[in-house]
Amino acid sequence: MFKTSSRQPNILFILIDDLGWRDLSCYGSEFYETPNIDSLKKTGILFTDAYAASPVCSPTRASILTGKYPARLGITNYIGGKERGKLLPPVNQEYLPRSEKTIASALKEAGYKTYHVGKWHLGGGEYLPQYHGFEKNLAGCEWGAPRYGYFSPYHLPGFEDGPEGEFLTDRLTDEAIKLIKETRTPFFMYLAHYAVHATAAAPERYIRKYQEKVKKLGLDKVKTFEEGEFFPCDHKKHLRVVRRLIQSDPVYAGMIENLDENVGRLLQVLKETDQLDHTIIIFTSDNGGLATAEGSHTCNRPLREGKGWMEEGGIRVNLIIRWPGVTDQGGICSVPVISPDFYPTILEMAGLPLLRQQHIDGISLLPLLQGQNQLDREFIFFHFPHYGNQGGQPTSAVRTEEYKLIEYYEDSRFELFHLKEDIGEKNNLIEKDPRRFKQLQERLEESKRATKAKLPVADR
């Protein structure tokens, strides 16, 4: 068991909705401005090859809280998703069962104060955060997005509206700050912002700033979108996928800057209350950026596609972990990691053992945080047997240190990529490397069997 001191650390887990891999300046964006989030890198580890367990939100969120692959949980689509096409997707579990022991429950039993602030989207009623180990639930409900917009009145169930015009990201940060100020025992805060989920919105001053920046950089004279193929899902089959080619949306950029400023406010209050040196901060996203539909607000290039797709733009996400006393020198890690890894990692950070009766698919990232450059794991697994609203189709995948294999269920097709040399997934190596293809195909089938993954079937 690894501990930096006798005092258990606070753990602040910041989860952003739909934030793309390249949506931070520390990940290469030349349009969005994120100095506060970037500052976490100075005394933290930035992961270049971090993955969400799914290209959509609910499965990834369930994997974070349980340490299990979405396929094992049966939550393989966003809750409420009913898309269908040439294939009929399997039934999706519409809530996180109370039989699952979440990381919040485990920490609560160990004496932590446990707070949920923001988006839940893992079931309503008896499946809300307060029934999954969180002592307080602020703004968490069955909704996947703020249905009435980001400006008050929000009409979020169980959450009091603020003054008219108040911005939701500001308000959620206000609530988080109140909890930090009033808590002196170790806390676990799961701060899951609704931002930057479409429809994009931001206070006017941010929008004006980026409208001027677009003109200054000449981005208004550059081709912004490219129309592609028709959607494979039935309810959009008359529409075409629209891919964004550059980052230039002023509203989305303003939303990101507002988010960044609110992260800065959290860092400041932790410093003011003498808790910054005792607080682990984990910052990540639940899936890739929205780049092919529904406004196509961002561009994930050089990654391929975006939210709702099994290609890199849909599942590779930003991840920065700051752990005082451990990651003080900063650094960059290129070892592939995935969202179920957070569960065992957080337990070990808190000095707690793995739960004997809890199956965990993830593994602890402590070796990487302590400066090692490998994990005792051969591959990671993804399963999305559904159609996405963004143009993706039913797929599964495995990723090793260097390679990735994607299986497309509509036409029983496979694609194999050497990601270390081909991050844009342009060169399919199936014919050039049949031995590697067979190895990864076996790993993929092994994973589906082990998790009892449900598959799509012919619909017509």
C-alpha positions as CSV (number, residue, x, y, z in Angstrom):
1,M,0.0,0.0,0.0
2,F,1.5,3.4,-1.0
3,K,0.8,6.5,1.1
4,T,2.6,9.8,1.1
5,S,1.7,10.6,4.7
6,S,-0.5,9.5,7.6
7,R,-3.2,11.9,6.5
8,Q,-5.6,10.6,3.9
9,P,-5.7,13.0,0.9
10,N,-8.7,14.9,-0.4
11,I,-9.7,13.7,-3.9
12,L,-11.2,16.1,-6.4
13,F,-12.4,14.3,-9.5
14,I,-13.3,16.8,-12.2
15,L,-15.2,15.2,-15.1
16,I,-16.0,17.2,-18.2
17,D,-18.8,16.3,-20.6
18,D,-17.7,15.8,-24.3
19,L,-14.4,17.7,-23.9
20,G,-12.2,16.7,-26.9
21,W,-8.6,15.4,-26.6
22,R,-7.2,18.5,-28.3
23,D,-9.6,21.0,-26.6
24,L,-6.9,22.2,-24.1
25,S,-3.9,24.3,-25.0
26,C,-1.6,21.9,-23.1
27,Y,-2.9,19.2,-25.6
28,G,-2.1,21.3,-28.6
29,S,-5.1,23.6,-29.2
30,E,-4.1,26.9,-30.7
31,F,-7.6,28.4,-30.4
32,Y,-9.0,27.6,-27.0
33,E,-7.3,29.1,-23.9
34,T,-7.0,27.0,-20.8
35,P,-4.2,28.4,-18.6
36,N,-5.6,27.1,-15.3
37,I,-6.1,23.6,-16.4
38,D,-2.7,23.7,-18.1
39,S,-1.2,24.7,-14.8
40,L,-2.1,21.3,-13.3
41,K,0.5,19.8,-15.7
42,K,3.3,21.6,-13.9
43,T,3.0,19.5,-10.8
44,G,1.0,16.6,-12.3
45,I,1.2,13.9,-15.0
46,L,-0.3,14.5,-18.4
47,F,-1.4,11.4,-20.1
48,T,-1.3,11.4,-23.9
49,D,-3.0,8.0,-24.4
50,A,-5.8,8.1,-21.9
51,Y,-9.2,6.6,-22.9
52,A,-12.8,6.8,-22.0
53,A,-14.3,3.3,-21.8
54,S,-17.0,4.4,-24.3
55,P,-17.5,7.0,-27.0
56,V,-20.6,8.2,-25.2
57,C,-21.2,9.4,-21.6
58,S,-23.2,7.0,-19.4
59,P,-21.0,3.9,-20.0
60,T,-17.8,5.8,-19.2
61,R,-19.4,7.3,-16.1
62,A,-20.4,3.9,-14.9
63,S,-16.9,2.6,-15.5
64,I,-15.4,5.3,-13.5
65,L,-17.6,4.7,-10.5
66,T,-17.4,0.9,-10.5
67,G,-14.0,0.1,-12.1
68,K,-15.8,-2.2,-14.6
69,Y,-15.9,-2.3,-18.3
70,P,-19.3,-1.1,-19.6
71,A,-19.9,-4.4,-21.3
72,R,-19.7,-6.2,-17.9
73,L,-22.2,-3.7,-16.5
74,G,-24.6,-3.9,-19.4
75,I,-24.5,-0.1,-19.7
76,T,-23.1,0.2,-23.2
77,N,-25.0,3.2,-24.5
78,Y,-26.0,6.5,-23.1
79,I,-29.0,6.0,-20.9
80,G,-32.1,6.8,-23.0
81,G,-30.5,6.0,-26.3
82,K,-32.7,4.0,-28.7
83,E,-31.0,4.4,-32.1
84,R,-31.2,1.5,-34.6
85,G,-30.2,0.9,-38.2
86,K,-29.2,-2.1,-40.3
87,L,-28.6,-3.9,-37.0
88,L,-30.7,-4.1,-33.9
89,P,-28.5,-3.1,-30.9
90,P,-28.8,-5.1,-27.6
91,V,-31.0,-3.8,-24.8
92,N,-29.1,-1.2,-22.7
93,Q,-29.2,-1.2,-18.9
94,E,-31.0,2.1,-18.0
95,Y,-29.5,2.7,-14.6
96,L,-26.5,1.9,-12.4
97,P,-27.7,-1.0,-10.1
98,R,-27.6,-0.3,-6.4
99,S,-25.8,-3.7,-6.0
100,E,-22.7,-2.1,-7.5
101,K,-20.4,-0.7,-4.9
102,T,-19.2,2.6,-6.2
103,I,-15.9,4.3,-5.4
104,A,-18.0,6.8,-3.4
105,S,-19.4,4.0,-1.2
106,A,-16.0,2.6,-0.6
107,L,-14.5,5.9,0.4
108,K,-17.5,6.8,2.6
109,E,-17.1,3.6,4.5
110,A,-13.4,4.6,5.1
111,G,-14.5,7.9,6.6
112,Y,-14.5,10.2,3.6
113,K,-17.1,12.9,3.1
114,T,-18.5,12.2,-0.4
115,Y,-20.0,14.8,-2.6
116,H,-21.6,14.6,-6.1
117,V,-21.9,17.9,-7.9
118,G,-23.2,18.1,-11.5
119,K,-24.2,15.6,-14.1
120,W,-25.2,12.1,-13.2
121,H,-27.1,10.4,-16.1
122,L,-27.0,6.9,-14.6
123,G,-30.6,6.6,-13.6
124,G,-33.2,8.6,-11.6
125,G,-35.3,7.8,-8.6
126,E,-33.7,5.2,-6.4
127,Y,-30.6,5.1,-8.6
128,L,-29.6,8.7,-8.0
129,P,-26.1,9.6,-6.4
130,Q,-27.4,9.7,-2.9
131,Y,-28.2,5.9,-3.2
132,H,-24.7,5.2,-4.5
133,G,-22.5,6.4,-1.6
134,F,-22.7,10.2,-2.1
135,E,-23.7,12.0,1.1
136,K,-24.7,15.1,-0.9
137,N,-26.1,15.3,-4.4
138,L,-26.2,18.7,-6.1
139,A,-27.7,18.9,-9.6
140,G,-27.4,15.2,-10.3
141,C,-30.4,13.7,-12.0
142,E,-31.3,11.4,-14.9
143,W,-30.8,14.1,-17.4
144,G,-27.8,13.9,-19.8
145,A,-27.7,17.7,-20.4
146,P,-29.4,20.8,-19.0
147,R,-32.7,20.6,-20.9
148,Y,-33.6,24.2,-20.4
149,G,-30.1,25.6,-21.1
150,Y,-27.0,26.7,-19.3
151,F,-28.5,30.0,-18.0
152,S,-30.8,30.1,-15.0
153,P,-33.6,29.1,-14.5
154,Y,-32.3,25.6,-15.1
155,H,-35.3,23.6,-13.7
156,L,-32.9,20.8,-12.8
157,P,-34.7,18.3,-10.5
158,G,-33.8,18.7,-6.9
159,F,-31.6,21.8,-7.6
160,E,-32.6,25.3,-6.7
161,D,-32.5,27.8,-9.6
162,G,-30.2,30.8,-9.2
163,P,-30.8,34.4,-10.3
164,E,-32.0,34.8,-13.8
165,G,-29.1,34.6,-16.2
166,E,-26.7,32.8,-13.8
167,F,-24.4,30.4,-15.8
168,L,-24.5,26.8,-14.7
169,T,-20.8,26.1,-14.7
170,D,-20.3,29.1,-12.5
171,R,-23.0,27.9,-10.2
172,L,-21.8,24.4,-9.9
173,T,-18.3,25.7,-9.0
174,D,-19.9,28.0,-6.4
175,E,-21.5,24.9,-4.8
176,A,-18.3,23.0,-4.9
177,I,-16.4,25.9,-3.2
178,K,-19.0,26.0,-0.4
179,L,-18.4,22.3,0.3
180,I,-14.6,22.7,0.2
181,K,-14.8,25.6,2.6
182,E,-17.0,23.8,5.2
183,T,-15.1,20.5,5.1
184,R,-12.1,19.8,7.2
185,T,-12.1,16.0,7.1
186,P,-10.9,14.1,3.9
187,F,-13.4,14.5,1.1
188,F,-14.1,12.9,-2.2
189,M,-15.8,15.3,-4.6
190,Y,-17.0,14.1,-8.0
191,L,-17.5,17.3,-9.8
192,A,-19.1,16.4,-13.1
193,H,-19.8,19.5,-15.1
194,Y,-22.6,19.5,-17.7
195,A,-20.2,21.7,-19.8
196,V,-19.1,21.4,-22.6
197,H,-22.1,19.3,-23.8
198,A,-23.9,20.8,-26.8
199,T,-25.9,22.9,-27.3
200,A,-22.9,25.2,-26.7
201,A,-23.5,28.3,-24.6
202,A,-21.3,30.9,-22.9
203,P,-21.7,34.4,-21.3
204,E,-21.6,37.0,-24.0
205,R,-18.2,38.5,-23.1
206,Y,-16.4,35.2,-23.9
207,I,-18.2,34.9,-27.2
208,R,-17.2,38.4,-28.3
209,K,-13.6,37.7,-27.4
210,Y,-13.5,34.6,-29.6
211,Q,-15.4,36.2,-32.5
212,E,-12.6,38.8,-32.6
213,K,-10.0,36.0,-32.3
214,V,-11.5,34.2,-35.3
215,K,-11.1,37.3,-37.4
216,K,-7.6,38.1,-36.1
217,L,-6.4,34.6,-37.0
218,G,-8.2,34.6,-40.3
219,L,-10.2,31.5,-39.4
220,D,-13.4,33.1,-40.9
221,K,-11.7,32.7,-44.3
222,V,-10.8,29.0,-43.9
223,K,-13.1,26.1,-44.8
224,T,-14.8,25.0,-41.6
225,F,-16.9,22.0,-42.4
226,E,-16.9,19.1,-44.8
227,E,-20.0,17.1,-45.7
228,G,-19.6,13.4,-45.7
229,E,-21.6,10.2,-45.9
230,F,-25.2,9.6,-44.9
231,F,-25.8,8.5,-41.3
232,P,-26.2,4.8,-40.7
233,C,-28.9,5.1,-38.1
234,D,-32.5,5.1,-39.3
235,H,-33.7,8.3,-37.7
236,K,-30.9,10.3,-39.5
237,K,-30.4,8.3,-42.6
238,H,-31.6,11.3,-44.7
239,L,-28.9,13.5,-43.2
240,R,-25.1,13.6,-43.9
241,V,-22.3,13.6,-41.4
242,V,-20.8,17.1,-41.2
243,R,-17.1,17.1,-40.0
244,R,-15.5,20.2,-38.5
245,L,-12.1,20.8,-40.0
246,I,-10.7,23.5,-37.6
247,Q,-11.3,24.7,-34.1
248,S,-13.1,28.1,-34.5
249,D,-16.5,28.0,-32.8
250,P,-16.6,31.2,-30.6
251,V,-19.4,30.0,-28.4
252,Y,-17.7,26.6,-27.7
253,A,-14.4,28.4,-27.1
254,G,-16.0,30.7,-24.6
255,M,-17.6,27.7,-22.9
256,I,-14.1,26.2,-22.5
257,E,-12.5,29.4,-21.2
258,N,-15.3,29.8,-18.6
259,L,-14.7,26.2,-17.5
260,D,-11.0,26.9,-17.2
261,E,-11.6,30.0,-15.1
262,N,-13.8,27.9,-12.8
263,V,-11.1,25.3,-12.4
264,G,-8.9,28.3,-11.4
265,R,-11.4,29.3,-8.8
266,L,-11.3,25.8,-7.3
267,L,-7.5,25.8,-7.2
268,Q,-7.6,29.2,-5.4
269,V,-10.0,28.2,-2.7
270,L,-8.0,25.0,-2.0
271,K,-4.9,27.2,-1.6
272,E,-6.8,29.7,0.6
273,T,-8.0,26.9,2.9
274,D,-4.6,25.3,3.1
275,Q,-5.9,22.2,1.4
276,L,-4.1,22.3,-2.0
277,D,-1.1,20.4,-0.7
278,H,-3.4,17.6,0.6
279,T,-5.7,17.4,-2.4
280,I,-5.3,15.0,-5.4
281,I,-6.9,16.4,-8.5
282,I,-7.9,14.2,-11.4
283,F,-9.1,16.0,-14.5
284,T,-10.6,14.2,-17.5
285,S,-13.5,13.8,-20.0
286,D,-16.2,11.2,-20.5
287,N,-15.7,10.8,-24.3
288,G,-14.2,12.6,-27.2
289,G,-15.3,16.0,-28.6
290,L,-18.4,16.5,-30.7
291,A,-16.9,16.8,-34.2
292,T,-19.3,15.2,-36.8
293,A,-22.9,16.2,-36.0
294,E,-25.2,18.3,-33.8
295,G,-23.3,21.5,-34.6
296,S,-19.9,19.8,-34.8
297,H,-18.5,22.3,-32.3
298,T,-14.9,21.2,-32.2
299,C,-12.2,19.4,-34.2
300,N,-10.2,16.5,-32.8
301,R,-7.6,16.3,-35.5
302,P,-5.1,14.7,-35.9
303,L,-7.5,12.2,-34.3
304,R,-10.1,10.6,-36.5
305,E,-13.8,11.4,-35.9
306,G,-15.3,12.3,-32.5
307,K,-18.0,11.6,-29.9
308,G,-20.1,8.5,-30.8
309,W,-17.3,6.8,-32.8
310,M,-14.9,4.1,-31.9
311,E,-12.1,5.9,-33.8
312,E,-9.6,7.8,-31.7
313,G,-11.4,11.0,-31.7
314,G,-14.4,9.4,-29.9
315,I,-12.5,7.6,-27.1
316,R,-9.1,9.2,-26.5
317,V,-9.5,11.9,-23.9
318,N,-7.4,14.3,-21.9
319,L,-6.2,13.3,-18.5
320,I,-4.1,15.1,-15.9
321,I,-3.5,13.8,-12.4
322,R,-1.9,16.0,-9.8
323,W,-0.9,14.3,-6.5
324,P,1.1,16.5,-4.1
325,G,4.2,14.7,-2.9
326,V,4.1,12.2,-5.8
327,T,3.8,14.0,-9.1
328,D,5.5,17.3,-8.0
329,Q,8.0,17.2,-10.9
330,G,5.3,16.9,-13.5
331,G,5.7,14.8,-16.6
332,I,4.1,13.2,-19.6
333,C,3.0,9.6,-19.8
334,S,2.2,7.8,-23.1
335,V,1.2,4.4,-21.6
336,P,-2.4,3.6,-22.6
337,V,-4.9,3.9,-19.6
338,I,-8.7,3.7,-19.4
339,S,-11.5,5.0,-17.2
340,P,-12.0,1.8,-15.1
341,D,-8.5,2.3,-13.9
342,F,-9.6,5.2,-11.7
343,Y,-11.4,3.0,-9.2
344,P,-8.4,0.9,-8.0
345,T,-6.1,4.0,-8.4
346,I,-8.2,6.1,-6.0
347,L,-8.5,3.3,-3.5
348,E,-4.7,3.0,-3.4
349,M,-4.3,6.7,-3.2
350,A,-6.5,6.7,-0.1
351,G,-4.5,3.9,1.4
352,L,-7.4,1.4,1.1
353,P,-7.3,-2.2,-0.1
354,L,-9.2,-3.5,-3.2
355,L,-12.6,-4.9,-2.2
356,R,-12.5,-8.7,-2.2
357,Q,-16.1,-9.1,-3.5
358,Q,-15.8,-6.4,-6.1
359,H,-14.6,-7.5,-9.6
360,I,-12.4,-4.7,-11.0
361,D,-11.4,-4.5,-14.7
362,G,-9.2,-1.5,-14.2
363,I,-5.7,-1.6,-12.7
364,S,-4.0,1.0,-10.4
365,L,-2.1,3.7,-12.2
366,L,0.3,4.3,-9.2
367,P,3.3,2.8,-11.0
368,L,2.9,5.5,-13.7
369,L,2.4,8.3,-11.2
370,Q,5.5,7.2,-9.4
371,G,7.6,7.5,-12.6
372,Q,7.5,4.1,-14.1
373,N,6.7,3.7,-17.8
374,Q,4.7,0.6,-18.0
375,L,1.8,-1.3,-16.5
376,D,1.3,-5.1,-16.1
377,R,-1.4,-5.2,-18.7
378,E,-1.5,-6.5,-22.3
379,F,-4.4,-4.5,-23.7
380,I,-7.6,-2.5,-23.0
381,F,-11.1,-3.2,-24.3
382,F,-14.0,-1.2,-25.7
383,H,-17.5,-2.2,-26.6
384,F,-20.1,0.0,-28.2
385,P,-22.8,-2.2,-29.9
386,H,-24.9,0.8,-30.8
387,Y,-25.5,3.5,-33.4
388,G,-24.4,6.9,-32.3
389,N,-26.3,10.1,-32.9
390,Q,-23.0,11.4,-34.4
391,G,-22.5,8.9,-37.2
392,G,-20.8,6.0,-35.5
393,Q,-22.0,2.4,-35.9
394,P,-21.8,-0.7,-33.7
395,T,-18.2,-1.5,-32.9
396,S,-15.8,-3.1,-30.5
397,A,-12.0,-2.5,-30.2
398,V,-8.8,-3.5,-28.3
399,R,-5.8,-1.3,-27.8
400,T,-2.3,-2.6,-27.0
401,E,0.8,-0.5,-26.3
402,E,1.2,0.4,-30.0
403,Y,-1.7,-1.2,-31.9
404,K,-5.5,-0.9,-32.1
405,L,-8.0,-3.2,-33.7
406,I,-11.6,-2.1,-34.5
407,E,-14.4,-4.5,-35.4
408,Y,-17.4,-3.1,-37.3
409,Y,-20.5,-5.2,-36.9
410,E,-22.5,-4.0,-39.9
411,D,-20.3,-5.6,-42.5
412,S,-18.0,-7.8,-40.3
413,R,-15.1,-5.6,-41.2
414,F,-11.9,-5.0,-39.2
415,E,-9.3,-2.2,-39.2
416,L,-5.9,-2.5,-37.6
417,F,-3.7,0.6,-36.9
418,H,-0.2,1.2,-35.5
419,L,-1.1,4.2,-33.4
420,K,2.4,5.2,-32.4
421,E,3.1,5.8,-36.1
422,D,-0.4,6.5,-37.4
423,I,-2.4,8.5,-34.8
424,G,-4.9,9.5,-37.5
425,E,-5.8,5.9,-38.3
426,K,-5.2,6.3,-42.0
427,N,-3.3,3.0,-42.8
428,N,-5.2,-0.2,-42.3
429,L,-2.7,-3.0,-41.7
430,I,-5.0,-6.0,-41.9
431,E,-3.4,-7.3,-45.1
432,K,0.1,-6.3,-44.2
433,D,0.2,-7.8,-40.7
434,P,-2.1,-10.8,-40.6
435,R,-0.3,-12.3,-37.6
436,R,-0.9,-9.2,-35.5
437,F,-4.5,-9.1,-36.7
438,K,-5.1,-12.6,-35.5
439,Q,-3.5,-11.9,-32.1
440,L,-5.7,-8.9,-31.5
441,Q,-8.8,-10.5,-32.8
442,E,-8.3,-13.3,-30.3
443,R,-7.8,-10.7,-27.5
444,L,-11.0,-9.0,-28.6
445,E,-13.1,-12.2,-28.6
446,E,-11.6,-13.1,-25.2
447,S,-12.7,-9.8,-23.8
448,K,-16.2,-10.1,-25.1
449,R,-16.5,-13.6,-23.6
450,A,-15.1,-12.5,-20.2
451,T,-17.5,-9.5,-19.9
452,K,-20.5,-11.4,-21.4
453,A,-20.7,-8.6,-23.9
454,K,-24.1,-8.4,-25.7
455,L,-23.9,-8.1,-29.5
456,P,-26.1,-6.4,-32.1
457,V,-28.2,-8.7,-34.4
458,A,-29.6,-8.4,-37.9
459,D,-32.8,-6.3,-37.9
460,R,-34.0,-6.9,-41.4
